[in-house]
């Protein structure tokens, strides 16, 4: 084995490691420094192939570092739900969607975006099965 392929492999490993580190750093920037913990469920809504919409219960649990006024905003559905002077916020909504939806958590006083998430819509396609045939082999 020559030295050149080993050096290429080593350099590619370094590039992969740096790209993973950079993507993790970019994900951390999406959350504001005011948020200590956030949990949004579900992240994906699965609909049946035949139905055009997906209905689900959205749960958002938010832990803040200090008390503030926060709002859950879904612009596509014209939803704005606010809580005042809280350090732990819980939002629950029943939603019906037919496309991906962007969810924003904002500071009510300054309108700064604290956190942004996209709720994705997936479609379930059942596997086509071969029809069962009974030819009467058992006598």
C-alpha positions as CSV (number, residue, x, y, z in Angstrom):
1,X,0.0,0.0,0.0
2,X,1.4,3.4,-0.9
3,X,1.6,6.5,1.2
4,X,-0.6,8.6,-1.1
5,X,-3.9,6.7,-0.5
6,X,-3.4,6.7,3.2
7,X,-2.9,10.5,3.3
8,X,-6.0,11.0,1.2
9,X,-8.0,8.8,3.6
10,X,-6.6,10.7,6.6
11,X,-7.5,14.1,5.0
12,X,-11.0,12.9,4.2
13,X,-11.5,11.8,7.8
14,X,-10.4,15.2,9.0
15,X,-12.8,17.0,6.6
16,X,-15.7,14.7,7.7
17,X,-15.0,15.5,11.3
18,X,-14.9,19.2,10.7
19,X,-18.1,19.2,8.7
20,X,-19.9,17.3,11.5
21,X,-18.5,19.9,14.0
22,X,-19.7,22.8,11.8
23,X,-23.2,21.4,11.4
24,X,-23.6,20.9,15.1
25,X,-22.5,24.5,15.7
26,X,-25.1,25.7,13.2
27,X,-27.9,23.8,14.9
28,X,-27.0,25.3,18.2
29,X,-27.3,28.8,16.8
30,X,-31.0,28.3,15.9
31,X,-31.9,28.3,19.7
32,X,-31.6,31.6,21.6
33,X,-29.4,31.9,24.7
34,X,-32.6,32.6,26.7
35,X,-33.8,28.9,26.2
36,X,-32.3,26.2,28.4
37,X,-34.5,23.3,27.1
38,X,-37.1,22.9,24.4
39,X,-39.1,19.8,23.3
40,X,-41.5,19.9,20.3
41,X,-43.6,16.7,19.6
42,X,-44.3,15.4,17.0
43,X,-41.5,16.3,14.6
44,X,-43.1,14.5,11.7
45,X,-46.8,13.9,10.9
46,X,-47.6,10.9,8.8
47,X,-50.7,10.9,6.7
48,X,-52.4,8.2,4.7
49,X,-51.9,8.2,1.0
50,X,-55.5,8.8,0.2
51,X,-56.2,11.6,2.7
52,X,-55.1,15.1,2.0
53,X,-54.6,16.3,5.5
54,X,-52.8,15.1,8.7
55,X,-54.4,15.8,12.1
56,X,-52.3,15.6,15.3
57,X,-51.8,17.1,18.8
58,X,-48.8,19.5,19.0
59,X,-47.0,19.6,22.4
60,X,-44.4,22.3,23.0
61,X,-42.5,22.3,26.3
62,X,-40.1,25.2,26.8
63,X,-37.8,25.9,29.7
64,X,-36.4,29.5,29.9
65,X,-33.5,30.8,31.8
66,X,-35.4,33.9,33.1
67,X,-39.1,34.9,33.2
68,X,-40.4,36.5,30.1
69,X,-43.4,36.7,27.8
70,X,-43.3,34.1,25.0
71,X,-45.5,33.3,22.1
72,X,-46.0,30.2,19.9
73,X,-46.5,31.5,16.3
74,X,-47.5,29.5,13.3
75,X,-47.9,32.1,10.5
76,X,-49.2,29.7,7.8
77,X,-52.2,28.9,10.0
78,X,-52.5,32.3,11.6
79,X,-52.0,31.0,15.1
80,X,-50.5,33.1,17.9
81,X,-50.7,31.8,21.5
82,X,-48.9,33.8,24.2
83,X,-48.0,33.3,27.9
84,X,-46.9,36.1,30.1
85,X,-44.1,36.2,32.8
86,X,-43.2,32.5,32.7
87,X,-40.0,30.5,33.0
88,X,-41.6,27.2,32.0
89,X,-44.1,27.3,29.1
90,X,-46.3,24.5,27.8
91,X,-48.3,25.0,24.5
92,X,-50.8,22.4,23.3
93,X,-52.8,22.6,20.1
94,X,-54.7,20.3,17.8
95,X,-53.6,21.0,14.2
96,X,-54.7,19.8,10.8
97,X,-52.0,20.3,8.1
98,X,-51.6,19.5,4.4
99,X,-48.0,20.7,4.0
100,X,-44.8,21.4,6.1
101,X,-45.4,24.0,8.8
102,X,-42.9,26.4,10.4
103,X,-43.2,26.9,14.2
104,X,-41.6,30.0,15.8
105,X,-41.2,30.7,19.5
106,X,-40.8,34.5,20.0
107,X,-40.3,37.0,22.7
108,X,-43.5,38.9,23.0
109,X,-42.0,42.2,24.1
110,X,-39.2,42.4,21.5
111,X,-40.6,40.1,18.8
112,X,-37.2,38.4,18.7
113,X,-37.3,34.8,17.5
114,X,-36.1,32.5,20.2
115,X,-36.5,29.2,18.4
116,X,-37.6,28.0,14.9
117,X,-38.6,24.5,14.0
118,X,-40.3,22.9,10.9
119,X,-43.0,20.3,11.3
120,X,-42.6,17.9,8.4
121,X,-45.4,16.0,6.6
122,X,-44.8,12.5,5.4
123,X,-47.0,10.2,3.4
124,X,-47.5,6.5,4.1
125,X,-47.6,4.3,1.1
126,X,-48.6,0.7,1.8
127,X,-46.8,-2.1,0.0
128,X,-48.7,-3.6,-2.9
129,X,-49.4,-7.2,-2.1
130,X,-50.0,-10.0,-4.6
131,X,-53.7,-11.1,-4.5
132,X,-54.2,-14.5,-2.8
133,X,-55.5,-17.2,-5.1
134,X,-57.1,-20.4,-4.0
135,X,-57.0,-23.1,-6.7
136,X,-58.3,-25.9,-4.5
137,X,-55.2,-28.0,-4.2
138,X,-56.5,-29.6,-1.0
139,X,-59.0,-32.5,-1.8
